[in-house]
Amino acid sequence: MEPDPTRSGPTALDRLRRDIAACTVCAAHLPHAPRPVVRFDPTARLLIAGQAPGRRVHETGIPFDDPSGDRLRDWLGIGRDTFYDETQVALVPMGFCYPGTGESGDLPPRKECAATWRKPVLGHLGGVVLTLAVGRYAIDWHLGSRAKATLAETVRSWRGHPPGFWPLPHPSPRNNLWLRRNPWFEREVLPELRRRVAFVLSRSA
């Protein structure tokens, strides 16, 4: 039988998504069965690099579907429809699965996840023009030795980072004290961030 020229097999992107969904690299270290939570499309112009799903996100399968997400969307000045439109916004955390809870909150993202999946995923995101690194783990991975000694220094020096990169504190309620101690963040950083995000997303169409 001759092959049907109108039908094609899975693309490299299809295979990557399938492999991520079936990943068990960290399974032995997780409190629950793996449930990778990640959304991306090659057309996305904005990449949000978070930490790892929390318990609620693990249950819903929806990234940033929690108070942290509400605050982050407020910081960016965008609504849920835009935030969850993966053709505009890629949501690719450092760890795709909920790592569990420790004495002072959620555990760090599993390092195996970024080592296995980050470069393959980012390789499909050629349309990204602005990357928001949310939290210390994402900032350190993307900036490496260029990160400052403290989170506050790194965030406040956003103008000196590579073009298309913006470091942010994590929007978790656990960071309320940090936000109170650093009022310049809301006063100086957020207005510029909202303008940049609005410009980037206005070009998505």
mmCIF file of the C-alpha atoms, coordinates in Angstrom:
data_MODEL
# 
_entry.id   MODEL 
# 
loop_
_atom_site.group_PDB 
_atom_site.id 
_atom_site.type_symbol 
_atom_site.label_atom_id 
_atom_site.label_alt_id 
_atom_site.label_comp_id 
_atom_site.label_asym_id 
_atom_site.label_entity_id 
_atom_site.label_seq_id 
_atom_site.pdbx_PDB_ins_code 
_atom_site.Cartn_x 
_atom_site.Cartn_y 
_atom_site.Cartn_z 
_atom_site.occupancy 
_atom_site.B_iso_or_equiv 
_atom_site.pdbx_formal_charge 
_atom_site.auth_seq_id 
_atom_site.auth_comp_id 
_atom_site.auth_asym_id 
_atom_site.auth_atom_id 
_atom_site.pdbx_PDB_model_num 
ATOM 1   C CA . MET A 1 1   ? 0.000  0.000  0.000  1.00 0.00 ? 1   MET A CA 1 
ATOM 2   C CA . GLU A 1 2   ? 1.314  3.423  -0.960 1.00 0.00 ? 2   GLU A CA 1 
ATOM 3   C CA . PRO A 1 3   ? 1.790  5.889  1.934  1.00 0.00 ? 3   PRO A CA 1 
ATOM 4   C CA . ASP A 1 4   ? -0.796 8.642  2.184  1.00 0.00 ? 4   ASP A CA 1 
ATOM 5   C CA . PRO A 1 5   ? 1.065  11.901 1.379  1.00 0.00 ? 5   PRO A CA 1 
ATOM 6   C CA . THR A 1 6   ? -1.570 13.932 3.255  1.00 0.00 ? 6   THR A CA 1 
ATOM 7   C CA . ARG A 1 7   ? -0.755 12.249 6.566  1.00 0.00 ? 7   ARG A CA 1 
ATOM 8   C CA . SER A 1 8   ? 2.426  12.783 8.531  1.00 0.00 ? 8   SER A CA 1 
ATOM 9   C CA . GLY A 1 9   ? 3.861  11.206 11.631 1.00 0.00 ? 9   GLY A CA 1 
ATOM 10  C CA . PRO A 1 10  ? 4.573  12.923 14.939 1.00 0.00 ? 10  PRO A CA 1 
ATOM 11  C CA . THR A 1 11  ? 6.904  15.895 14.810 1.00 0.00 ? 11  THR A CA 1 
ATOM 12  C CA . ALA A 1 12  ? 9.938  16.385 17.020 1.00 0.00 ? 12  ALA A CA 1 
ATOM 13  C CA . LEU A 1 13  ? 7.816  18.724 19.145 1.00 0.00 ? 13  LEU A CA 1 
ATOM 14  C CA . ASP A 1 14  ? 5.078  16.098 19.455 1.00 0.00 ? 14  ASP A CA 1 
ATOM 15  C CA . ARG A 1 15  ? 7.640  13.522 20.563 1.00 0.00 ? 15  ARG A CA 1 
ATOM 16  C CA . LEU A 1 16  ? 9.160  15.925 23.090 1.00 0.00 ? 16  LEU A CA 1 
ATOM 17  C CA . ARG A 1 17  ? 5.782  16.649 24.661 1.00 0.00 ? 17  ARG A CA 1 
ATOM 18  C CA . ARG A 1 18  ? 4.990  12.931 24.760 1.00 0.00 ? 18  ARG A CA 1 
ATOM 19  C CA . ASP A 1 19  ? 8.335  12.117 26.387 1.00 0.00 ? 19  ASP A CA 1 
ATOM 20  C CA . ILE A 1 20  ? 7.906  14.846 29.003 1.00 0.00 ? 20  ILE A CA 1 
ATOM 21  C CA . ALA A 1 21  ? 4.414  13.604 29.875 1.00 0.00 ? 21  ALA A CA 1 
ATOM 22  C CA . ALA A 1 22  ? 5.816  10.089 30.385 1.00 0.00 ? 22  ALA A CA 1 
ATOM 23  C CA . CYS A 1 23  ? 8.945  11.181 32.294 1.00 0.00 ? 23  CYS A CA 1 
ATOM 24  C CA . THR A 1 24  ? 9.879  9.228  35.432 1.00 0.00 ? 24  THR A CA 1 
ATOM 25  C CA . VAL A 1 25  ? 13.436 10.552 35.905 1.00 0.00 ? 25  VAL A CA 1 
ATOM 26  C CA . CYS A 1 26  ? 12.681 11.911 39.399 1.00 0.00 ? 26  CYS A CA 1 
ATOM 27  C CA . ALA A 1 27  ? 9.914  9.467  40.333 1.00 0.00 ? 27  ALA A CA 1 
ATOM 28  C CA . ALA A 1 28  ? 11.848 7.828  43.167 1.00 0.00 ? 28  ALA A CA 1 
ATOM 29  C CA . HIS A 1 29  ? 12.327 11.201 44.875 1.00 0.00 ? 29  HIS A CA 1 
ATOM 30  C CA . LEU A 1 30  ? 8.801  12.606 44.543 1.00 0.00 ? 30  LEU A CA 1 
ATOM 31  C CA . PRO A 1 31  ? 5.991  12.405 47.109 1.00 0.00 ? 31  PRO A CA 1 
ATOM 32  C CA . HIS A 1 32  ? 3.448  11.550 44.381 1.00 0.00 ? 32  HIS A CA 1 
ATOM 33  C CA . ALA A 1 33  ? 3.459  9.986  40.953 1.00 0.00 ? 33  ALA A CA 1 
ATOM 34  C CA . PRO A 1 34  ? 5.065  12.316 38.407 1.00 0.00 ? 34  PRO A CA 1 
ATOM 35  C CA . ARG A 1 35  ? 2.730  14.864 36.837 1.00 0.00 ? 35  ARG A CA 1 
ATOM 36  C CA . PRO A 1 36  ? 4.766  17.239 34.699 1.00 0.00 ? 36  PRO A CA 1 
ATOM 37  C CA . VAL A 1 37  ? 3.179  20.700 34.494 1.00 0.00 ? 37  VAL A CA 1 
ATOM 38  C CA . VAL A 1 38  ? 4.589  22.686 31.583 1.00 0.00 ? 38  VAL A CA 1 
ATOM 39  C CA . ARG A 1 39  ? 3.119  24.630 28.667 1.00 0.00 ? 39  ARG A CA 1 
ATOM 40  C CA . PHE A 1 40  ? 4.913  25.899 25.599 1.00 0.00 ? 40  PHE A CA 1 
ATOM 41  C CA . ASP A 1 41  ? 4.559  26.528 21.896 1.00 0.00 ? 41  ASP A CA 1 
ATOM 42  C CA . PRO A 1 42  ? 7.191  27.648 19.373 1.00 0.00 ? 42  PRO A CA 1 
ATOM 43  C CA . THR A 1 43  ? 5.212  30.833 18.673 1.00 0.00 ? 43  THR A CA 1 
ATOM 44  C CA . ALA A 1 44  ? 5.437  32.100 22.277 1.00 0.00 ? 44  ALA A CA 1 
ATOM 45  C CA . ARG A 1 45  ? 7.272  35.412 22.651 1.00 0.00 ? 45  ARG A CA 1 
ATOM 46  C CA . LEU A 1 46  ? 7.288  35.496 26.457 1.00 0.00 ? 46  LEU A CA 1 
ATOM 47  C CA . LEU A 1 47  ? 8.915  32.741 28.539 1.00 0.00 ? 47  LEU A CA 1 
ATOM 48  C CA . ILE A 1 48  ? 8.172  32.503 32.250 1.00 0.00 ? 48  ILE A CA 1 
ATOM 49  C CA . ALA A 1 49  ? 10.734 30.308 33.978 1.00 0.00 ? 49  ALA A CA 1 
ATOM 50  C CA . GLY A 1 50  ? 9.349  29.466 37.409 1.00 0.00 ? 50  GLY A CA 1 
ATOM 51  C CA . GLN A 1 51  ? 10.522 27.110 40.137 1.00 0.00 ? 51  GLN A CA 1 
ATOM 52  C CA . ALA A 1 52  ? 8.348  23.970 40.367 1.00 0.00 ? 52  ALA A CA 1 
ATOM 53  C CA . PRO A 1 53  ? 4.634  23.230 40.824 1.00 0.00 ? 53  PRO A CA 1 
ATOM 54  C CA . GLY A 1 54  ? 3.206  23.454 44.330 1.00 0.00 ? 54  GLY A CA 1 
ATOM 55  C CA . ARG A 1 55  ? 0.708  21.010 45.776 1.00 0.00 ? 55  ARG A CA 1 
ATOM 56  C CA . ARG A 1 56  ? -2.336 22.791 44.341 1.00 0.00 ? 56  ARG A CA 1 
ATOM 57  C CA . VAL A 1 57  ? -0.804 23.030 40.881 1.00 0.00 ? 57  VAL A CA 1 
ATOM 58  C CA . HIS A 1 58  ? 0.091  19.339 41.057 1.00 0.00 ? 58  HIS A CA 1 
ATOM 59  C CA . GLU A 1 59  ? -3.571 18.578 41.725 1.00 0.00 ? 59  GLU A CA 1 
ATOM 60  C CA . THR A 1 60  ? -5.010 20.797 38.979 1.00 0.00 ? 60  THR A CA 1 
ATOM 61  C CA . GLY A 1 61  ? -2.294 20.423 36.372 1.00 0.00 ? 61  GLY A CA 1 
ATOM 62  C CA . ILE A 1 62  ? -2.560 24.170 35.692 1.00 0.00 ? 62  ILE A CA 1 
ATOM 63  C CA . PRO A 1 63  ? 0.670  26.175 36.216 1.00 0.00 ? 63  PRO A CA 1 
ATOM 64  C CA . PHE A 1 64  ? 0.470  29.115 38.625 1.00 0.00 ? 64  PHE A CA 1 
ATOM 65  C CA . ASP A 1 65  ? -3.128 28.234 39.477 1.00 0.00 ? 65  ASP A CA 1 
ATOM 66  C CA . ASP A 1 66  ? -2.684 29.544 43.014 1.00 0.00 ? 66  ASP A CA 1 
ATOM 67  C CA . PRO A 1 67  ? -2.134 32.794 44.954 1.00 0.00 ? 67  PRO A CA 1 
ATOM 68  C CA . SER A 1 68  ? 1.403  33.014 43.545 1.00 0.00 ? 68  SER A CA 1 
ATOM 69  C CA . GLY A 1 69  ? -0.055 33.006 40.055 1.00 0.00 ? 69  GLY A CA 1 
ATOM 70  C CA . ASP A 1 70  ? -2.585 35.690 40.953 1.00 0.00 ? 70  ASP A CA 1 
ATOM 71  C CA . ARG A 1 71  ? 0.194  37.944 42.173 1.00 0.00 ? 71  ARG A CA 1 
ATOM 72  C CA . LEU A 1 72  ? 2.417  37.184 39.187 1.00 0.00 ? 72  LEU A CA 1 
ATOM 73  C CA . ARG A 1 73  ? -0.338 38.049 36.716 1.00 0.00 ? 73  ARG A CA 1 
ATOM 74  C CA . ASP A 1 74  ? -0.886 41.310 38.604 1.00 0.00 ? 74  ASP A CA 1 
ATOM 75  C CA . TRP A 1 75  ? 2.840  42.059 38.409 1.00 0.00 ? 75  TRP A CA 1 
ATOM 76  C CA . LEU A 1 76  ? 2.780  41.483 34.646 1.00 0.00 ? 76  LEU A CA 1 
ATOM 77  C CA . GLY A 1 77  ? -0.483 43.327 34.057 1.00 0.00 ? 77  GLY A CA 1 
ATOM 78  C CA . ILE A 1 78  ? -2.095 40.471 32.128 1.00 0.00 ? 78  ILE A CA 1 
ATOM 79  C CA . GLY A 1 79  ? -5.197 38.334 32.666 1.00 0.00 ? 79  GLY A CA 1 
ATOM 80  C CA . ARG A 1 80  ? -5.628 34.584 32.795 1.00 0.00 ? 80  ARG A CA 1 
ATOM 81  C CA . ASP A 1 81  ? -6.664 34.304 29.132 1.00 0.00 ? 81  ASP A CA 1 
ATOM 82  C CA . THR A 1 82  ? -3.380 35.764 27.938 1.00 0.00 ? 82  THR A CA 1 
ATOM 83  C CA . PHE A 1 83  ? -1.302 34.094 30.624 1.00 0.00 ? 83  PHE A CA 1 
ATOM 84  C CA . TYR A 1 84  ? -2.565 30.632 29.663 1.00 0.00 ? 84  TYR A CA 1 
ATOM 85  C CA . ASP A 1 85  ? -2.382 31.174 25.906 1.00 0.00 ? 85  ASP A CA 1 
ATOM 86  C CA . GLU A 1 86  ? 0.685  29.076 25.184 1.00 0.00 ? 86  GLU A CA 1 
ATOM 87  C CA . THR A 1 87  ? 1.004  30.575 21.696 1.00 0.00 ? 87  THR A CA 1 
ATOM 88  C CA . GLN A 1 88  ? 1.931  33.802 23.501 1.00 0.00 ? 88  GLN A CA 1 
ATOM 89  C CA . VAL A 1 89  ? 3.314  32.730 26.894 1.00 0.00 ? 89  VAL A CA 1 
ATOM 90  C CA . ALA A 1 90  ? 5.485  29.670 27.574 1.00 0.00 ? 90  ALA A CA 1 
ATOM 91  C CA . LEU A 1 91  ? 5.359  28.402 31.171 1.00 0.00 ? 91  LEU A CA 1 
ATOM 92  C CA . VAL A 1 92  ? 8.472  26.290 31.682 1.00 0.00 ? 92  VAL A CA 1 
ATOM 93  C CA . PRO A 1 93  ? 9.521  25.858 35.336 1.00 0.00 ? 93  PRO A CA 1 
ATOM 94  C CA . MET A 1 94  ? 12.886 24.565 36.480 1.00 0.00 ? 94  MET A CA 1 
ATOM 95  C CA . GLY A 1 95  ? 11.188 21.429 37.757 1.00 0.00 ? 95  GLY A CA 1 
ATOM 96  C CA . PHE A 1 96  ? 8.067  20.123 36.032 1.00 0.00 ? 96  PHE A CA 1 
ATOM 97  C CA . CYS A 1 97  ? 6.775  18.043 38.965 1.00 0.00 ? 97  CYS A CA 1 
ATOM 98  C CA . TYR A 1 98  ? 5.815  18.878 42.538 1.00 0.00 ? 98  TYR A CA 1 
ATOM 99  C CA . PRO A 1 99  ? 8.939  18.128 44.628 1.00 0.00 ? 99  PRO A CA 1 
ATOM 100 C CA . GLY A 1 100 ? 7.186  17.865 48.003 1.00 0.00 ? 100 GLY A CA 1 
ATOM 101 C CA . THR A 1 101 ? 7.256  19.995 51.126 1.00 0.00 ? 101 THR A CA 1 
ATOM 102 C CA . GLY A 1 102 ? 10.086 20.545 53.599 1.00 0.00 ? 102 GLY A CA 1 
ATOM 103 C CA . GLU A 1 103 ? 10.326 22.300 56.955 1.00 0.00 ? 103 GLU A CA 1 
ATOM 104 C CA . SER A 1 104 ? 10.148 25.818 55.481 1.00 0.00 ? 104 SER A CA 1 
ATOM 105 C CA . GLY A 1 105 ? 7.962  25.300 52.422 1.00 0.00 ? 105 GLY A CA 1 
ATOM 106 C CA . ASP A 1 106 ? 8.130  23.452 49.148 1.00 0.00 ? 106 ASP A CA 1 
ATOM 107 C CA . LEU A 1 107 ? 11.381 21.661 48.381 1.00 0.00 ? 107 LEU A CA 1 
ATOM 108 C CA . PRO A 1 108 ? 13.652 22.952 45.596 1.00 0.00 ? 108 PRO A CA 1 
ATOM 109 C CA . PRO A 1 109 ? 13.030 21.810 42.021 1.00 0.00 ? 109 PRO A CA 1 
ATOM 110 C CA . ARG A 1 110 ? 14.656 18.495 41.256 1.00 0.00 ? 110 ARG A CA 1 
ATOM 111 C CA . LYS A 1 111 ? 17.906 19.175 39.401 1.00 0.00 ? 111 LYS A CA 1 
ATOM 112 C CA . GLU A 1 112 ? 17.422 16.137 37.179 1.00 0.00 ? 112 GLU A CA 1 
ATOM 113 C CA . CYS A 1 113 ? 14.489 17.838 35.490 1.00 0.00 ? 113 CYS A CA 1 
ATOM 114 C CA . ALA A 1 114 ? 16.373 20.857 34.168 1.00 0.00 ? 114 ALA A CA 1 
ATOM 115 C CA . ALA A 1 115 ? 19.332 18.670 33.205 1.00 0.00 ? 115 ALA A CA 1 
ATOM 116 C CA . THR A 1 116 ? 17.048 16.411 31.175 1.00 0.00 ? 116 THR A CA 1 
ATOM 117 C CA . TRP A 1 117 ? 14.490 18.723 29.632 1.00 0.00 ? 117 TRP A CA 1 
ATOM 118 C CA . ARG A 1 118 ? 15.458 22.370 29.750 1.00 0.00 ? 118 ARG A CA 1 
ATOM 119 C CA . LYS A 1 119 ? 17.656 22.588 26.682 1.00 0.00 ? 119 LYS A CA 1 
ATOM 120 C CA . PRO A 1 120 ? 15.359 20.431 24.499 1.00 0.00 ? 120 PRO A CA 1 
ATOM 121 C CA . VAL A 1 121 ? 12.362 22.579 25.417 1.00 0.00 ? 121 VAL A CA 1 
ATOM 122 C CA . LEU A 1 122 ? 14.147 25.912 24.997 1.00 0.00 ? 122 LEU A CA 1 
ATOM 123 C CA . GLY A 1 123 ? 15.424 24.665 21.656 1.00 0.00 ? 123 GLY A CA 1 
ATOM 124 C CA . HIS A 1 124 ? 11.829 24.751 20.416 1.00 0.00 ? 124 HIS A CA 1 
ATOM 125 C CA . LEU A 1 125 ? 11.192 28.287 21.692 1.00 0.00 ? 125 LEU A CA 1 
ATOM 126 C CA . GLY A 1 126 ? 12.865 30.277 18.973 1.00 0.00 ? 126 GLY A CA 1 
ATOM 127 C CA . GLY A 1 127 ? 10.195 32.969 19.084 1.00 0.00 ? 127 GLY A CA 1 
ATOM 128 C CA . VAL A 1 128 ? 10.894 34.020 22.684 1.00 0.00 ? 128 VAL A CA 1 
ATOM 129 C CA . VAL A 1 129 ? 12.109 37.609 22.984 1.00 0.00 ? 129 VAL A CA 1 
ATOM 130 C CA . LEU A 1 130 ? 11.664 38.086 26.746 1.00 0.00 ? 130 LEU A CA 1 
ATOM 131 C CA . THR A 1 131 ? 12.458 35.588 29.504 1.00 0.00 ? 131 THR A CA 1 
ATOM 132 C CA . LEU A 1 132 ? 11.241 36.200 33.047 1.00 0.00 ? 132 LEU A CA 1 
ATOM 133 C CA . ALA A 1 133 ? 13.211 34.168 35.576 1.00 0.00 ? 133 ALA A CA 1 
ATOM 134 C CA . VAL A 1 134 ? 11.019 33.856 38.666 1.00 0.00 ? 134 VAL A CA 1 
ATOM 135 C CA . GLY A 1 135 ? 12.884 32.992 41.852 1.00 0.00 ? 135 GLY A CA 1 
ATOM 136 C CA . ARG A 1 136 ? 16.468 32.185 42.725 1.00 0.00 ? 136 ARG A CA 1 
ATOM 137 C CA . TYR A 1 137 ? 16.669 28.741 41.101 1.00 0.00 ? 137 TYR A CA 1 
ATOM 138 C CA . ALA A 1 138 ? 15.503 30.025 37.722 1.00 0.00 ? 138 ALA A CA 1 
ATOM 139 C CA . ILE A 1 139 ? 17.698 33.120 37.973 1.00 0.00 ? 139 ILE A CA 1 
ATOM 140 C CA . ASP A 1 140 ? 20.816 31.117 38.827 1.00 0.00 ? 140 ASP A CA 1 
ATOM 141 C CA . TRP A 1 141 ? 20.236 28.643 35.980 1.00 0.00 ? 141 TRP A CA 1 
ATOM 142 C CA . HIS A 1 142 ? 19.785 31.365 33.378 1.00 0.00 ? 142 HIS A CA 1 
ATOM 143 C CA . LEU A 1 143 ? 22.365 33.865 34.661 1.00 0.00 ? 143 LEU A CA 1 
ATOM 144 C CA . GLY A 1 144 ? 24.970 31.542 36.149 1.00 0.00 ? 144 GLY A CA 1 
ATOM 145 C CA . SER A 1 145 ? 27.977 33.455 37.454 1.00 0.00 ? 145 SER A CA 1 
ATOM 146 C CA . ARG A 1 146 ? 26.447 36.741 36.278 1.00 0.00 ? 146 ARG A CA 1 
ATOM 147 C CA . ALA A 1 147 ? 23.893 36.620 39.115 1.00 0.00 ? 147 ALA A CA 1 
ATOM 148 C CA . LYS A 1 148 ? 24.566 39.025 41.979 1.00 0.00 ? 148 LYS A CA 1 
ATOM 149 C CA . ALA A 1 149 ? 25.272 37.910 45.535 1.00 0.00 ? 149 ALA A CA 1 
ATOM 150 C CA . THR A 1 150 ? 21.688 38.478 46.691 1.00 0.00 ? 150 THR A CA 1 
ATOM 151 C CA . LEU A 1 151 ? 18.289 38.224 45.083 1.00 0.00 ? 151 LEU A CA 1 
ATOM 152 C CA . ALA A 1 152 ? 17.618 41.901 45.780 1.00 0.00 ? 152 ALA A CA 1 
ATOM 153 C CA . GLU A 1 153 ? 20.818 42.984 44.023 1.00 0.00 ? 153 GLU A CA 1 
ATOM 154 C CA . THR A 1 154 ? 20.052 40.767 41.039 1.00 0.00 ? 154 THR A CA 1 
ATOM 155 C CA . VAL A 1 155 ? 16.489 42.019 40.670 1.00 0.00 ? 155 VAL A CA 1 
ATOM 156 C CA . ARG A 1 156 ? 17.358 45.682 41.178 1.00 0.00 ? 156 ARG A CA 1 
ATOM 157 C CA . SER A 1 157 ? 20.084 45.554 38.523 1.00 0.00 ? 157 SER A CA 1 
ATOM 158 C CA . TRP A 1 158 ? 17.663 44.339 35.832 1.00 0.00 ? 158 TRP A CA 1 
ATOM 159 C CA . ARG A 1 159 ? 18.884 46.994 33.408 1.00 0.00 ? 159 ARG A CA 1 
ATOM 160 C CA . GLY A 1 160 ? 22.369 45.481 33.423 1.00 0.00 ? 160 GLY A CA 1 
ATOM 161 C CA . HIS A 1 161 ? 21.327 41.948 32.517 1.00 0.00 ? 161 HIS A CA 1 
ATOM 162 C CA . PRO A 1 162 ? 21.365 40.540 28.979 1.00 0.00 ? 162 PRO A CA 1 
ATOM 163 C CA . PRO A 1 163 ? 18.699 41.955 26.648 1.00 0.00 ? 163 PRO A CA 1 
ATOM 164 C CA . GLY A 1 164 ? 15.522 39.938 26.790 1.00 0.00 ? 164 GLY A CA 1 
ATOM 165 C CA . PHE A 1 165 ? 16.111 38.689 30.345 1.00 0.00 ? 165 PHE A CA 1 
ATOM 166 C CA . TRP A 1 166 ? 14.343 39.879 33.490 1.00 0.00 ? 166 TRP A CA 1 
ATOM 167 C CA . PRO A 1 167 ? 14.861 38.453 37.012 1.00 0.00 ? 167 PRO A CA 1 
ATOM 168 C CA . LEU A 1 168 ? 11.981 38.486 39.487 1.00 0.00 ? 168 LEU A CA 1 
ATOM 169 C CA . PRO A 1 169 ? 11.448 37.394 43.081 1.00 0.00 ? 169 PRO A CA 1 
ATOM 170 C CA . HIS A 1 170 ? 9.028  34.545 43.525 1.00 0.00 ? 170 HIS A CA 1 
ATOM 171 C CA . PRO A 1 171 ? 5.461  35.879 43.936 1.00 0.00 ? 171 PRO A CA 1 
ATOM 172 C CA . SER A 1 172 ? 4.674  33.442 46.739 1.00 0.00 ? 172 SER A CA 1 
ATOM 173 C CA . PRO A 1 173 ? 2.976  34.861 49.851 1.00 0.00 ? 173 PRO A CA 1 
ATOM 174 C CA . ARG A 1 174 ? 6.050  33.541 51.677 1.00 0.00 ? 174 ARG A CA 1 
ATOM 175 C CA . ASN A 1 175 ? 7.950  36.443 50.091 1.00 0.00 ? 175 ASN A CA 1 
ATOM 176 C CA . ASN A 1 176 ? 5.731  39.141 51.615 1.00 0.00 ? 176 ASN A CA 1 
ATOM 177 C CA . LEU A 1 177 ? 8.518  40.109 54.021 1.00 0.00 ? 177 LEU A CA 1 
ATOM 178 C CA . TRP A 1 178 ? 10.981 40.497 51.133 1.00 0.00 ? 178 TRP A CA 1 
ATOM 179 C CA . LEU A 1 179 ? 8.506  42.738 49.320 1.00 0.00 ? 179 LEU A CA 1 
ATOM 180 C CA . ARG A 1 180 ? 8.004  44.895 52.417 1.00 0.00 ? 180 ARG A CA 1 
ATOM 181 C CA . ARG A 1 181 ? 11.750 45.226 52.861 1.00 0.00 ? 181 ARG A CA 1 
ATOM 182 C CA . ASN A 1 182 ? 12.261 46.158 49.212 1.00 0.00 ? 182 ASN A CA 1 
ATOM 183 C CA . PRO A 1 183 ? 9.534  48.707 48.355 1.00 0.00 ? 183 PRO A CA 1 
ATOM 184 C CA . TRP A 1 184 ? 11.553 49.851 45.331 1.00 0.00 ? 184 TRP A CA 1 
ATOM 185 C CA . PHE A 1 185 ? 10.455 46.651 43.557 1.00 0.00 ? 185 PHE A CA 1 
ATOM 186 C CA . GLU A 1 186 ? 6.838  47.745 43.206 1.00 0.00 ? 186 GLU A CA 1 
ATOM 187 C CA . ARG A 1 187 ? 7.756  51.393 42.756 1.00 0.00 ? 187 ARG A CA 1 
ATOM 188 C CA . GLU A 1 188 ? 10.617 51.092 40.238 1.00 0.00 ? 188 GLU A CA 1 
ATOM 189 C CA . VAL A 1 189 ? 10.545 47.648 38.666 1.00 0.00 ? 189 VAL A CA 1 
ATOM 190 C CA . LEU A 1 190 ? 6.899  46.728 38.127 1.00 0.00 ? 190 LEU A CA 1 
ATOM 191 C CA . PRO A 1 191 ? 5.906  49.732 35.970 1.00 0.00 ? 191 PRO A CA 1 
ATOM 192 C CA . GLU A 1 192 ? 8.804  49.015 33.598 1.00 0.00 ? 192 GLU A CA 1 
ATOM 193 C CA . LEU A 1 193 ? 8.083  45.301 33.627 1.00 0.00 ? 193 LEU A CA 1 
ATOM 194 C CA . ARG A 1 194 ? 4.442  45.837 32.687 1.00 0.00 ? 194 ARG A CA 1 
ATOM 195 C CA . ARG A 1 195 ? 5.426  48.111 29.834 1.00 0.00 ? 195 ARG A CA 1 
ATOM 196 C CA . ARG A 1 196 ? 7.911  45.566 28.496 1.00 0.00 ? 196 ARG A CA 1 
ATOM 197 C CA . VAL A 1 197 ? 5.463  42.660 28.760 1.00 0.00 ? 197 VAL A CA 1 
ATOM 198 C CA . ALA A 1 198 ? 2.699  44.669 27.075 1.00 0.00 ? 198 ALA A CA 1 
ATOM 199 C CA . PHE A 1 199 ? 5.030  45.556 24.211 1.00 0.00 ? 199 PHE A CA 1 
ATOM 200 C CA . VAL A 1 200 ? 6.222  41.970 23.730 1.00 0.00 ? 200 VAL A CA 1 
ATOM 201 C CA . LEU A 1 201 ? 2.728  40.510 23.746 1.00 0.00 ? 201 LEU A CA 1 
ATOM 202 C CA . SER A 1 202 ? 1.382  43.230 21.467 1.00 0.00 ? 202 SER A CA 1 
ATOM 203 C CA . ARG A 1 203 ? 3.784  41.889 18.826 1.00 0.00 ? 203 ARG A CA 1 
ATOM 204 C CA . SER A 1 204 ? 2.616  38.279 19.220 1.00 0.00 ? 204 SER A CA 1 
ATOM 205 C CA . ALA A 1 205 ? -0.125 38.627 16.638 1.00 0.00 ? 205 ALA A CA 1 
# 
